[in-house]
């Protein structure tokens, strides 16, 4: 069986840059449905913004500088969930409810909170997408650049908590040749699990919804990017 990229030594695994300023986007699509998506920006002076789509929940957050307040916007389905959030906000002296609204079945709350001690989450969210790449194994392709390595995913049988099989693997991952920092990825594959033998593979395929089709995309660009205050962030002198 093939070892996934996650089995590589830490020095050889895909990683996210530790640069102070960058922009990034990512998406995880499962069987044609967006399971998780995000975009984020971090500036050299400590400001950051990110927006995350996780199923039926859309969360956005913005901090104008490293010590300023954090503004959060959360859109979810159902008014009952909003009531729960309102109660939690009221119990937290570090958070203030700035606004809320209802649009059909979706409800939104906007909160301002004390930014002291808040660590920017964008690099952590980017890591989620980079880490999702490592369930497959890869082969390096020859390129004309000594600064970049291009990897293509491999179909095959893999060891995990349960053995699984990847088929129809395609796409590529581009990394810095020296640091293995991922600069872009656009890969897809079908996964059948469990699949320790060809007989088990056929059995699972015959009596379940397997395989599951995954597509992962990721873009990372180092350097300072323009970051404007989101339109949903408003000043409120009473707070």
N, C-alpha and C positions, 0 to 999 in steps of 0.2 A: 504494500500500500504506500501511497505518497504522503509525505508529511506536509501539512499546511504551512504557509509562510509564518504563522505564529510560532512554529517550532524552531525558527531560526534563533540564533543568539541575539540578545538585545541590541548589540552593536550592528547587526545586519538587518533589523526589522524596519519596516516603514515607520516614519515618525512625522510629527508636526514641528515646524520651525519654532524656535524660542525667540524670534525677533520681536522687538517692542512695538512695531507698527506693521499692520498687514490688513488685507481683506480676504474673505473666504466665503465660499458657498458650497453646499453639498445637498445630495438627495439620496434617499434609499427607497426604491420602488419595488414592491413585492407583488407578483402576479398582476402587474399593470396598475396597481394602486399605490399612491404615495404614502409610505409608512412614516417617513420622517424627512424633513427638509429644513434647511436653515440658510441664512446669510448673515454675515457679521463683519464689523470693521473695528479695528483698534488703532488709535493714533499715538504718536510719539509722546504727546503731552498727557496721556493717561485716559483720554476720553474713549468710550466704546459704545457700540450698539449691536444688538443681535435680535433676530426674529426667528422663531422656531415654530414649525408646524408639526404637531405630534398627534396624528389621528384627527379627532374633531376639536382639538385645542390649539389655538394660535396664541403664542406668548411673545411679546416684544419687550425689550428693556433698553434703557439709555442712561448713561452717566456722562455728564458734560465735562467732568474732569476727575482726577484721581481721588479727590476728597469731597466732591459735591454729592448732592442727593441722587438717588437712583429712581428713575421713573419706570413704572411697569404697566403694561397694558395686556390684559388677558381676555380672550374671547372664547367662550365655551357655549355648548348647547344646553339649554334648560335654565329657567329662572331659579329653580331650587338650588342649583350649584352656586349661583350668584349670592343667594341669601347666606349660604354657608361661608363664602368668602367674605362677605360683609361682616359677619360675626367675628371671624378670625382677625380681620383688620382692626375692628373696634377693640379687640383685646390686646393689641400690640401697640405700645406707646411710641414705637419707632416708625409706625406706618400711618399714613393719612389717606383716606379715600378722597380723590380729587374729582371723580366723575364715574358715572355708570349709564348704561343705555341698553335698549332692547331693539334688535333688528330681526323681525320674524322669530325664528326659534333660537337665534343666537343672542347671547347677552355679553356685555363688555363691562369690565371694571378697570379704572385707571388709578394707580396708587403711587404716592410719593413716599419714599422711605429714607431714613438716615443712611448715608453712604459710608459711614465710618467702618473700616474693616472689610468692606466688600471687595472681593477679588474679581477681576474681569473674567467672565465665564466663556468668552468666545473661543479661546484656544482649547479649552476642555471639550466644548461642543464639536470643534473641528476634529479632535482626537477620536470622537465616537465614529465618525465616518472613515477615518484612516484605519482604525482598528477593525472595522467591518470588512476591510479588504483582505484580511489575513487568513480567512478560512480556506482560501485557495492557495495552491502553490504556483510559482511563476518561473518563467524562463526569461533571461535577459536577451534583448535583441541587439544586434550591432547597430551603432549609430555613428554619425560623423562628428559628434560632439564628445569631448573628453569630460565635459562638465555635467552631462546628463546621462542617466541610465533609463532605458525604456524596458518595462517588463510586460509580458503577456501572460494571462492566466492559463492554467493547464487543466484540461479535463482529466478525470481519473478517480481512483478509489482513495479515500482519505481516512485517517485515524482521528477520532475525536472522542467525546464522551460516549458517543455511539458512532460506529463507522458509517460513512456516507459516501455517495458518489456524485461527482460534479460532471455534467455533460454540457455540450454546446457552449463551452467557455469562449469568450471573445472580448476584444477591447484591449486597452493598454493602461498602464500606470507609469507616469513619468516622475522621476525623482532626481534630486541632486546626487551626483555620482559619489560624492565623498561623505555626505551626512545622511543619506537615505530619506531626507525630507521630501514628502510628496508634494509636487507642484500641481499635478492634475491627474485625474483618473476618470475613466469612462469604461466600465467593465460590466459584463453580464454573464450569468450562467444559470443552469438548472440544477437544483439540488434534490436528491432523493435520500431520505433518511428514515429509518436505518437501512443500510445496504452493505452488509459485511461480506456477502457472497453474491454471485450473479443470480442465484435462485431467489435469494431474499430480495434483491433488487427488482426482479420481475414480479414477485409476489406483492411487494409494496406498491409498485406501479399499477398493478391490476386491481387492487382492492382499497385504494386510497386516492386522495386528490394529488398525491405526489406525481411529478416533481413540482417543486416550488421555484418560480423564476425570480431571480434577483437582478436588479440593475443598480449600480452604485456610481454616482458621479461626484466629483470633487474638484474644486479649483482654489488655488492658494496663490496670492500675490503679495510679496514682501514690499514694504515701503509705505510711506504716509499716504493716506487716501482722504479725500474730502469727506467730512462728516458733519451734516447739518442736523439741527434739532428736528426731530420728527414732528409732523403737524399735530399729533395728538398730545404732545407735551405742551402744557400751557402754564404760564406763570399764575400764581395764586397768592396774593400778598397776605391773605388771612392765614396762610399756612407757612 
